[in-house]
Amino acid sequence: MKIALLGYGRMGKEIEKIALSRGHEIVIRKDVDDTIDITIADVAIDFSVPSSAFNNITNCINNNVPVISGTTGWLDKYEEAVKLCKEKKSAFIYASNYSLGVNIFFELNKQLAKMMHHLSDYDISMEEIHHTKKLDAPSGTAITLAEGIIENSSKKNWELGTKTSEENIPIIAKRIPKIPGTHSVWYDSKVDSLEIKHTANSREGFALGAVVAAEWILGKEGIFTMKDVLNIDS
C-alpha cells in the first residue's frame, strides 16, 4: 500500500515506522506548505495542523484518494468534507483518537453516562493532560468524551475551565512537559466518587490505529468512524 503522510511531525514519523514495519511504502511526506501530487498514493493519512487539514482532506477527496484524518481543530468544516465525500463517492475517516484503548474508553464513557443519567446527586467533570506542544485545548479526545456524555445525559454543552452552568460539563485542560496523554471523567457526590481514566503510554497505539484504519478503508466508499474499523457495537 502506498501511503501519503500529510503532516510529518512526531505523529507522522511514528506512523511511518508502523507503516514500514507492516510492509507499506511511504510515497509522500508533506510538510505544511509543500505542493504534492496526491494521486500517486493509494491512501492518505492526515496528522497535520488545523489550518492545513481541510485543504489536505478535500484534495484527497477530489482526487478519489481515501483519507484518514486525526487532525483536530478544523471540525467547523467537517460537514463540508462529508458532503464533498458523498458527491465524489470517495472514502473518509475522521477520528479524534485512533487508539484501540481510547475507542473502547469512548464506549465505556457513553455507557457510564447512561447509567448515571438519573442520579442527580453526582456532578460531572473532566480533565485532560497533554504535553506542552499540543496545539488545541481541550483535546479532540476530550471533546469526543464530552459529546458522548451529552448524548446520554441531561447536559447540554461542555466548557473549558470552571463550570458556569449546571447544564455544562467543565473540562480542565493541562499542558505539562513530557507527560503521557491522560483523559479522566469524574462523577462526584457527597458520599462517593466514580472515575474512568485512560493514559497513553506512547504514541505507538495512535499510530497503529491510523495505519489499521488506512488498511481497512482501501476499496471502500463512504464516511466512516473507528467504530466501523474496529467493529465496535454501542
C-alpha positions as CSV (number, residue, x, y, z in Angstrom):
1,M,0.0,0.0,0.0
2,K,1.4,3.4,-1.0
3,I,0.7,6.0,1.8
4,A,0.8,9.8,1.7
5,L,1.7,11.3,5.1
6,L,0.1,14.7,5.3
7,G,1.9,16.2,8.2
8,Y,5.3,14.9,9.0
9,G,5.8,15.9,12.7
10,R,6.2,13.5,15.6
11,M,3.0,11.7,14.9
12,G,3.7,11.4,11.2
13,K,7.1,9.9,11.9
14,E,5.6,7.4,14.3
15,I,3.0,6.4,11.7
16,E,5.8,6.0,9.1
17,K,7.6,3.5,11.4
18,I,4.5,1.4,11.9
19,A,3.6,1.5,8.2
20,L,7.0,0.4,7.1
21,S,7.0,-2.4,9.7
22,R,3.8,-3.7,8.1
23,G,5.2,-3.7,4.6
24,H,3.8,-0.5,3.3
25,E,5.5,2.3,1.3
26,I,5.6,6.0,2.1
27,V,5.4,7.9,-1.2
28,I,4.6,11.4,0.2
29,R,5.9,13.2,3.3
30,K,4.1,16.5,3.3
31,D,5.0,19.5,5.5
32,V,2.6,22.4,5.8
33,D,3.2,24.2,2.5
34,D,4.5,21.5,0.2
35,T,3.0,21.0,-3.2
36,I,2.2,17.3,-3.9
37,D,0.6,15.0,-6.4
38,I,-1.7,13.1,-4.1
39,T,-2.7,10.7,-7.0
40,I,0.4,8.7,-6.6
41,A,-0.8,7.4,-3.2
42,D,-3.3,4.6,-2.5
43,V,-4.4,6.2,0.8
44,A,-3.5,9.4,2.7
45,I,-3.1,9.8,6.5
46,D,-3.5,13.4,7.7
47,F,-1.9,14.4,11.0
48,S,-1.2,18.0,10.0
49,V,-2.3,21.2,11.6
50,P,-5.8,22.7,11.9
51,S,-5.0,25.4,9.2
52,S,-4.0,22.7,6.7
53,A,-6.3,19.8,7.5
54,F,-9.4,20.8,5.5
55,N,-7.4,21.5,2.3
56,N,-5.5,18.2,2.7
57,I,-8.7,16.3,3.1
58,T,-10.6,17.9,0.2
59,N,-7.6,17.5,-2.1
60,C,-7.7,13.8,-1.3
61,I,-11.4,13.5,-1.8
62,N,-11.3,15.4,-5.1
63,N,-8.7,13.0,-6.4
64,N,-10.5,9.9,-5.1
65,V,-7.8,9.0,-2.6
66,P,-9.2,7.6,0.6
67,V,-8.1,9.8,3.6
68,I,-7.7,9.1,7.3
69,S,-7.6,12.3,9.4
70,G,-6.6,12.6,13.0
71,T,-6.1,16.4,13.0
72,T,-8.3,18.3,15.4
73,G,-9.3,22.0,15.4
74,W,-10.8,22.1,11.9
75,L,-14.2,20.5,12.6
76,D,-16.2,23.6,11.8
77,K,-15.8,22.4,8.2
78,Y,-16.4,18.7,8.9
79,E,-19.9,18.7,7.3
80,E,-18.4,20.3,4.2
81,A,-15.9,17.4,3.9
82,V,-18.7,14.9,4.4
83,K,-20.8,16.5,1.7
84,L,-17.9,16.5,-0.7
85,C,-17.0,12.9,0.0
86,K,-20.6,11.8,-0.8
87,E,-20.6,13.9,-4.0
88,K,-17.3,12.4,-5.2
89,K,-18.1,8.9,-3.9
90,S,-14.8,8.8,-2.1
91,A,-13.9,7.5,1.4
92,F,-13.0,9.3,4.6
93,I,-12.5,8.6,8.2
94,Y,-12.1,11.3,10.9
95,A,-11.3,10.3,14.5
96,S,-10.2,12.4,17.4
97,N,-8.2,9.4,18.5
98,Y,-7.1,6.2,16.7
99,S,-6.1,4.2,19.7
100,L,-7.9,0.9,20.3
101,G,-7.9,1.5,24.0
102,V,-9.3,5.1,23.6
103,N,-12.1,3.9,21.4
104,I,-13.1,1.3,24.0
105,F,-12.9,4.1,26.5
106,F,-15.3,6.2,24.4
107,E,-17.9,3.4,24.6
108,L,-17.4,2.9,28.4
109,N,-17.9,6.6,28.8
110,K,-21.2,6.5,26.9
111,Q,-22.5,3.5,28.9
112,L,-21.5,5.1,32.2
113,A,-23.3,8.3,31.2
114,K,-26.5,6.3,30.6
115,M,-26.2,4.6,33.9
116,M,-25.6,7.9,35.8
117,H,-28.3,9.8,33.9
118,H,-30.9,9.8,36.7
119,L,-28.6,10.2,39.6
120,S,-28.8,13.9,40.1
121,D,-26.5,14.0,43.2
122,Y,-23.5,13.5,41.0
123,D,-21.6,16.3,39.4
124,I,-19.7,15.5,36.1
125,S,-16.3,17.0,35.3
126,M,-13.4,16.1,33.0
127,E,-9.7,16.7,32.8
128,E,-7.2,16.2,30.0
129,I,-3.5,16.4,30.3
130,H,-1.1,16.7,27.3
131,H,2.5,17.8,26.5
132,T,3.1,21.5,26.0
133,K,3.4,21.1,22.2
134,K,-0.3,20.1,22.0
135,L,-1.8,22.9,19.9
136,D,-5.5,22.8,20.8
137,A,-7.4,22.8,24.1
138,P,-9.4,20.9,25.0
139,S,-8.2,18.0,23.0
140,G,-10.3,16.4,20.3
141,T,-10.4,13.2,22.5
142,A,-11.8,15.3,25.4
143,I,-14.5,16.8,23.2
144,T,-15.5,13.4,21.9
145,L,-15.8,12.2,25.5
146,A,-17.9,15.3,26.4
147,E,-20.2,14.7,23.4
148,G,-20.7,11.1,24.4
149,I,-21.9,12.3,27.8
150,I,-24.1,15.0,26.3
151,E,-25.8,12.4,24.0
152,N,-26.7,10.2,27.0
153,S,-27.5,12.7,29.8
154,S,-29.2,16.0,30.5
155,K,-26.0,18.0,29.9
156,K,-26.3,20.5,27.0
157,N,-22.7,21.6,26.4
158,W,-19.1,21.5,27.5
159,E,-16.9,24.4,28.5
160,L,-13.2,24.9,29.0
161,G,-12.3,25.7,32.6
162,T,-14.5,26.2,35.6
163,K,-18.2,25.3,35.3
164,T,-20.5,28.3,34.8
165,S,-23.8,26.5,34.3
166,E,-25.3,23.3,35.6
167,E,-26.1,22.3,32.1
168,N,-22.4,22.3,31.1
169,I,-19.6,19.8,31.6
170,P,-16.4,21.6,32.7
171,I,-13.1,20.4,31.0
172,I,-9.8,21.2,32.7
173,A,-7.0,21.2,30.2
174,K,-3.4,21.0,31.4
175,R,-0.2,21.2,29.4
176,I,2.8,19.7,31.1
177,P,6.2,18.9,29.6
178,K,7.0,15.2,28.9
179,I,3.8,13.7,30.1
180,P,1.6,10.9,28.6
181,G,-1.8,12.0,27.3
182,T,-4.4,11.4,30.0
183,H,-8.1,11.8,30.0
184,S,-10.3,11.4,33.1
185,V,-14.1,11.6,33.6
186,W,-15.4,12.1,37.2
187,Y,-18.8,11.7,38.8
188,D,-18.6,13.3,42.3
189,S,-21.3,13.3,45.1
190,K,-21.1,14.0,48.8
191,V,-20.8,10.3,49.6
192,D,-18.5,8.9,46.9
193,S,-16.8,9.5,43.5
194,L,-16.5,7.5,40.3
195,E,-13.7,7.9,37.8
196,I,-12.8,6.4,34.5
197,K,-9.4,7.2,33.0
198,H,-7.2,6.5,30.0
199,T,-3.5,7.1,30.0
200,A,-1.5,6.8,26.7
201,N,1.9,5.2,27.4
202,S,3.3,6.0,24.0
203,R,2.3,7.3,20.5
204,E,2.6,3.8,19.1
205,G,-1.1,2.9,19.8
206,F,-2.4,6.0,18.0
207,A,-0.1,5.4,15.0
208,L,-1.0,1.7,14.8
209,G,-4.7,2.6,14.8
210,A,-4.3,5.1,12.0
211,V,-2.4,2.6,9.8
212,V,-5.0,-0.1,10.6
213,A,-7.7,2.4,9.5
214,A,-5.9,3.1,6.3
215,E,-5.6,-0.6,5.5
216,W,-9.3,-1.1,6.3
217,I,-10.6,1.8,4.1
218,L,-9.0,0.7,0.9
219,G,-11.6,-0.2,-1.7
220,K,-14.5,1.3,0.4
221,E,-16.8,4.2,-0.3
222,G,-18.4,6.4,2.3
223,I,-17.8,8.2,5.6
224,F,-16.7,6.0,8.5
225,T,-15.5,6.1,12.1
226,M,-13.2,3.9,14.2
227,K,-16.3,2.0,15.4
228,D,-16.6,0.8,11.8
229,V,-12.9,-0.1,11.6
230,L,-12.9,-2.0,14.9
231,N,-16.5,-3.4,14.6
232,I,-17.5,-1.9,17.9
233,D,-21.2,-2.0,18.7
234,S,-22.7,0.6,21.0
